[in-house]
Amino acid sequence: MKALRILVMLATVAGGVALSSCGCCTGEERPPGLRPLPQFRDIPTPTIDYAK
């Protein structure tokens, strides 16, 4: 009886994984790629003289 429960649970998990596919096999269109990140310029750091 205990082995039957384990087999049922394993079959349930395997069925859940099989049914929740990522869309690879369903023929859905792939999502568009990400845009490239913008190129930022460095901010010049001011020189601070603390000896004053």
ZIQUIZI-V561982 format. One record per residue. N is the residue number from 1. PHI is phi in whole degrees, 0 to 359 (none if undefined). D_LAST is the distance of its C-alpha to the last C-alpha in Angstrom with 1 decimal. Layout:
((N & PHI & D_LAST) (N & PHI & D_LAST))
This chain:
((1 & none & 85.9) (2 & 292 & 82.5) (3 & 294 & 82.5) (4 & 295 & 83.5) (5 & 298 & 80.5) (6 & 296 & 78.1) (7 & 296 & 79.7) (8 & 295 & 79.5) (9 & 295 & 75.8) (10 & 295 & 75.1) (11 & 294 & 77.1) (12 & 295 & 75.2) (13 & 295 & 71.8) (14 & 296 & 73.1) (15 & 294 & 74.4) (16 & 296 & 71.2) (17 & 293 & 69.2) (18 & 292 & 71.8) (19 & 281 & 71.8) (20 & 262 & 68.0) (21 & 289 & 67.5) (22 & 276 & 64.4) (23 & 95 & 66.4) (24 & 293 & 66.8) (25 & 261 & 70.6) (26 & 268 & 71.1) (27 & 83 & 70.6) (28 & 288 & 67.6) (29 & 287 & 65.2) (30 & 290 & 61.9) (31 & 292 & 58.8) (32 & 292 & 56.7) (33 & 289 & 53.8) (34 & 281 & 50.2) (35 & 287 & 48.2) (36 & 290 & 45.5) (37 & 291 & 42.0) (38 & 291 & 39.8) (39 & 265 & 37.4) (40 & 265 & 33.8) (41 & 271 & 31.1) (42 & 290 & 27.8) (43 & 272 & 24.8) (44 & 292 & 22.0) (45 & 270 & 18.9) (46 & 287 & 15.7) (47 & 272 & 13.0) (48 & 248 & 9.9) (49 & 257 & 6.7) (50 & 273 & 5.5) (51 & 280 & 3.8) (52 & 289 & 0.0))
